[in-house]
């Protein structure tokens, strides 16, 4: 038997988050394609534009965590179907301002009904207090993402001699 240490996938938070995210995104994308002709990437852009209208593609990337190439392809698809408009920014001609069209708003409202129902089903496993706790924990995890991604392992690749990067517990 090897004395090599192995990662316990049942205790590795990124594995859980990835699994849940992938499964939810795949299920949503499949359903949204069938019902509305859009995938999860299109939905995320539509949802962001509904929450923050009249923004740039760069801002969309920043808010939903996608790269510029994917966002550009999604915006082209949405514009072609007349769900978004892309207009020059009057204050900076090198930038474009993106907004939902009336057709885009109608699509958003239709998809949102399905999104909300899926969310209610997901929340059914928790009390209201547990949902609030979960949201707090997720916000705190999200706030750590930049620190995690900025971490550069030393020669020991984060082995036994690595310092604990966790902030002090509250």
N, C-alpha and C positions, 0 to 999 in steps of 0.2 A: 504494500500500500504506500502510495506516495505521501510525503509530508508536505507537499505543495498546497498552499492555501488556495481555495476557490471562492469565487464570488457567489453569495447566496442570493439567487434571483428573487426569492420571496422577501428579502429584506433590502433590496436595492431599489430605491425610490425612482431613479430615472427609468428603470425597466418597467415599473408599474405605470408611470406617466406615459411612456412611449406606447405601451400596449393599449392603454385606455384611449389615448389620442388616436392611434392608428385604427382601432376598431370603430370608434365613434365616427371618425372622418370617412372611413370606407363605407359604413352603413349610411351615413348622411349623403355622401356623394352618389351612391347607388340609387337612393330614394329620390334625391333632387333631380338626377338625370332623367329618371323615369317619369317623374311628375311634372318637371318644369323645364327640362332641357339644359340644366346647368349642373356643374360639379361643385365640390366643396370650395375650390379656389374662387370660383365666380361668386358663390354665396358670401364668402368672407369679405370680398371687395364690396359687394352690394351692401352688406351689413355695416361695413365701416363708413361707406358714403352716406348711409342713412343716419348714422350716429354723428358724423362730422362732414357735412356737405361742403362742397367747394374747396377741395384740397388737391394737393399735387400727388403725382404718382410716388414721389419720394416719401411723402408723409404716409401714404397707404403702406408702403414697404415697412416703414418704421413702426407703425401701429400693429400690423398683423404678422410681422416677422417673416416676410417673404423677400426674395431677391428681386432685383429690378427686371430681369428677363422674364420671370414668371408673371410678375405684375403687368408688364407691358403686353404680354400675350393675352392675359385675361382681359385687360382694358380694351384691346383691339376686338376681341370676341364680343364683349358687352356693347361696345360702340357700334359694331356691325349690326347687332340685333336691335339697336336703338334703345338700349336700356340705360346707357350713360351718354353724356355729352362731354366732349373734350374740347375746351376753348383756350385760346391764348390768354395768359395772365396779362391784363392791361398794364400792370406795374413792372413786369419783367417778361419780355417777349420770348425768352428762351425757356420759360416754364409754361406748363399747361394746367388749367384748373379743371377738375373733374367733378361732375355732379350727376345725380340720378335724373333721368328724364321722367315724365309722367308715366311712361310705360315701365320704366325701371322701378318707380315707386309702387306701381300696381303689382309687379312681380315680387318685389320685396315683401309686400303685405301678405301675398299668398304663401310665400315660403315661410314667413315668420309664424304663421299659424301652425305649420308642421314642426318648426323648430321649437316652439313653445311646448307643444304636446310631447315631443321627444324629451325635452328638459324635465317636464313634470314626471314622466316615467322614470327618468334617471334619479330624480330627487325622491321618489317614493321610498327608497331604502333608508331615508334619513328624516329625523325630526327637523323642524325649523331651526332650532338651536344648533344642531349638528351641521346643517347647511351653512349657517353663519360662521361656525368654527372652520369648516372646510374652506370656505371662501377666504377667510383670514389666513389660513395656512398656505393656500395657493398663491395669494398675493405676496406673502413673505418668500415663498419659493421663487416666484417670478422676479422678485427684487434681487435675488441671489444669482440669477442667470449670468449677468455680465461678469460678476466676480468669478464664477465657475469657468466661464469661457476665457477669462484673462489669465487663469492659472497656467503657469509654465512649470512643468516638473523639472526637478534637478536631475543629476545623474542617476539617483536612485529611483527615478520614475515614481516618486510618491510612496516609496516603501516605508519601512518601519521608522526611518529617521525623519520622515516628513512631519512638519508641524501641523497641528489640527487647525484647518482654516475656518472652522465654525466660529461665528460671533458668540459672545457670551449668551447663555440662556437667560430669558426673562424670568 
